[in-house]
Amino acid sequence: MSTLNEIKLTNAQIAWRAAQDIADGAYVNLGIGFPEMVANHCPKDREVIFHTENGLLNFGPAPEPGQEDWDLINAGKKAITLKPGAAVFDHALSFAMVRGGHLDVAILGAFQVAENGDLANWSTGKGGVPAVGGAMDLVHGAKRVAVVTDHVTKSGAPKLVSRCDMPLTGVGCVTRIYSSLAVVDVVEGRFVLREKLAALSLDELQAVTGAPLHLEGAPEDLVVPALA
């Protein structure tokens, strides 16, 4: 078998795959960093209303270099544009939207996801963001929580685990994981494999997953376009 680094999906490809499952008309929050890439890959025939917890609804793509308006940024402090009908508001109203259950989906990054859906995506360790930010509200306010992540850490340790040993963001909140090797659902406290890279056998995938992968029928091939 080729090494995982040779066959695994890029972040852009993972983001593309996650974007295909966003329903038309959905209200979506994207986590800071890698999850923000999902906004670049939504199907052209779908209207998706993006929310950012610093107080914007229905923002558009990043402006062209040199055209930034630094009064218009997302929660990751990146420049954005506004779509027609966009709204700007304060943090209190933004978090009322989150906590009131008005978001259809939150797509976040992860350090670890447990087979029961627990999520750990923040750390106060070396190089870590020194606070959980809005993620703790998002994982309990959004109707669905999905994760985009590499399947393993830089050292090769599984990110999909039987139990998280890092600080939890939320308990039993994740429903689907889009990784660099597979698409996995969390169903009744189990990882259920939906799609995997064709170049990877089930045994090879299981070897880099920290909890049992269950099947409900044969998994489909994880097919994505060639993206950087």
C-alpha positions in Angstrom: 0.0 0.0 0.0 1.1 3.6 -0.6 1.7 5.6 2.4 -1.2 7.6 3.9 0.4 10.9 2.9 0.5 9.8 -0.7 -3.2 8.8 -0.9 -5.0 11.0 1.6 -7.2 13.9 0.6 -6.0 17.5 0.8 -7.9 19.9 3.1 -9.5 21.4 0.0 -10.8 18.0 -1.0 -12.2 17.3 2.5 -13.9 20.7 2.4 -15.4 19.9 -1.0 -16.8 16.6 0.2 -18.4 18.3 3.3 -19.9 21.1 1.2 -21.8 18.6 -1.0 -23.9 17.6 2.0 -25.1 21.1 2.9 -28.8 21.5 2.0 -30.2 24.3 -0.1 -31.2 27.2 2.1 -29.2 25.9 5.1 -27.9 28.3 7.8 -24.3 27.2 8.4 -21.5 28.2 10.8 -17.9 27.3 9.8 -15.2 26.9 12.4 -12.0 29.0 12.4 -9.3 27.8 10.1 -9.6 24.7 7.9 -13.5 24.6 8.1 -13.7 28.0 6.5 -12.6 26.4 3.2 -16.0 24.7 3.0 -17.5 28.0 1.8 -15.4 27.8 -1.4 -16.9 24.5 -2.5 -20.7 24.8 -2.2 -22.5 23.7 -5.3 -23.4 26.6 -7.5 -27.1 25.8 -7.6 -27.5 25.9 -3.8 -28.1 28.9 -1.6 -26.2 28.6 1.7 -26.4 31.3 4.3 -23.2 31.5 6.3 -23.1 32.8 9.9 -20.1 33.9 11.8 -20.3 34.4 15.6 -18.7 37.8 15.6 -21.9 39.2 14.1 -22.5 38.6 10.3 -25.1 36.6 8.4 -25.0 35.8 4.7 -21.4 36.7 4.0 -19.7 36.0 0.8 -16.3 34.9 -0.4 -13.0 36.6 0.4 -12.4 39.8 -1.6 -9.7 40.1 -4.2 -6.3 41.0 -2.7 -6.1 44.7 -2.1 -9.9 45.1 -2.0 -10.3 44.1 1.6 -12.6 46.1 3.9 -11.2 45.3 7.4 -14.5 46.3 9.0 -15.8 43.1 7.4 -14.2 40.0 8.9 -15.2 36.6 10.0 -14.5 35.0 13.4 -11.0 34.0 12.2 -10.3 37.7 11.4 -10.2 37.0 7.7 -11.6 39.5 5.2 -15.0 38.7 3.7 -17.6 40.2 1.5 -21.4 40.7 2.0 -24.1 39.1 -0.1 -27.3 41.0 -0.9 -29.5 40.8 2.1 -26.6 40.3 4.5 -27.1 41.4 8.1 -24.6 42.8 10.7 -25.3 42.6 14.4 -23.7 42.4 17.8 -22.3 39.3 19.7 -25.4 39.1 21.9 -27.7 38.6 19.0 -25.3 36.4 17.2 -25.1 34.0 20.1 -28.9 34.2 20.6 -29.1 32.7 17.1 -26.7 30.0 18.0 -28.2 29.1 21.4 -31.7 29.4 20.0 -31.2 26.5 17.6 -31.4 28.6 14.4 -28.3 27.1 12.8 -28.8 24.0 10.6 -25.2 22.9 10.8 -21.9 23.7 12.3 -18.8 22.4 10.6 -15.8 22.4 12.9 -12.2 21.1 13.1 -11.1 18.5 15.6 -8.2 17.2 17.7 -10.3 14.1 18.6 -13.7 12.7 18.0 -14.9 9.8 20.1 -17.2 7.0 18.9 -20.0 8.3 21.1 -19.8 11.7 19.3 -17.8 13.6 22.0 -15.6 16.4 20.4 -12.3 17.8 21.5 -11.3 20.7 19.3 -9.5 23.2 21.6 -6.4 23.1 23.8 -4.5 25.4 26.2 -1.3 23.5 25.5 1.8 24.7 23.5 0.6 26.5 20.4 -3.1 26.0 21.4 -5.8 28.6 21.3 -6.1 29.7 24.9 -9.9 29.4 25.0 -12.8 27.4 23.6 -14.3 30.4 21.9 -17.8 29.9 20.4 -17.4 26.2 19.7 -19.0 25.1 23.0 -22.1 27.1 22.1 -22.1 25.9 18.5 -22.0 22.2 19.2 -25.1 22.4 21.3 -27.0 25.1 19.4 -26.7 23.8 15.9 -29.1 21.1 14.7 -26.2 19.1 13.2 -22.5 19.1 13.9 -20.0 17.8 11.4 -16.2 17.6 11.6 -13.6 18.1 8.9 -10.2 16.7 9.9 -7.1 14.7 9.0 -7.7 11.1 9.9 -4.5 11.0 12.0 -2.3 13.4 13.8 1.1 14.5 12.4 2.7 11.8 14.5 0.3 9.2 13.1 -2.0 8.8 16.1 -5.7 8.3 15.4 -8.0 11.3 15.7 -11.1 9.0 15.7 -10.9 7.4 19.1 -12.9 5.3 21.6 -12.7 8.1 24.2 -11.3 11.6 24.1 -8.4 12.3 26.4 -8.3 16.0 25.6 -10.6 18.8 27.0 -14.1 18.3 25.6 -15.9 20.9 23.6 -19.1 19.0 23.6 -20.6 15.6 24.7 -22.3 13.4 22.1 -22.6 16.2 19.6 -20.9 15.1 16.4 -23.0 13.3 13.8 -20.6 13.0 10.8 -16.8 13.1 10.2 -15.2 14.0 6.9 -11.6 12.9 7.2 -8.7 12.7 4.8 -9.4 8.9 4.4 -13.1 8.4 4.9 -16.6 9.6 5.7 -17.8 8.2 9.1 -21.1 8.7 10.9 -21.7 8.5 14.6 -24.7 6.3 15.1 -25.9 5.1 18.6 -22.4 5.3 20.1 -20.6 3.7 17.2 -18.5 4.8 14.2 -20.3 3.7 11.0 -18.2 3.8 7.9 -20.0 5.3 4.9 -17.2 6.1 2.4 -13.5 5.3 2.1 -10.7 5.9 -0.3 -10.7 3.0 -2.8 -6.9 2.7 -2.4 -7.3 1.8 1.2 -8.6 -1.5 2.5 -11.0 -1.8 5.4 -8.2 -3.4 7.5 -5.8 -0.6 6.6 -8.3 2.0 7.6 -9.2 0.3 10.8 -5.5 0.2 11.7 -5.4 4.0 11.8 -8.7 4.4 13.6 -8.8 4.3 17.4 -12.2 2.6 17.7 -14.1 -0.1 15.8 -15.5 0.9 12.4 -19.0 -0.7 11.8 -20.6 -1.3 8.5 -24.2 -0.9 7.4 -23.8 -2.3 4.0 -20.7 -1.9 1.8 -19.0 1.5 2.1 -19.0 3.6 -1.0 -15.8 4.9 -2.6 -14.8 8.4 -1.4 -14.5 10.2 -4.7 -13.5 13.9 -4.9 -12.2 16.2 -7.7 -8.5 17.0 -8.0 -8.0 20.1 -5.9 -4.9 21.5 -4.3 
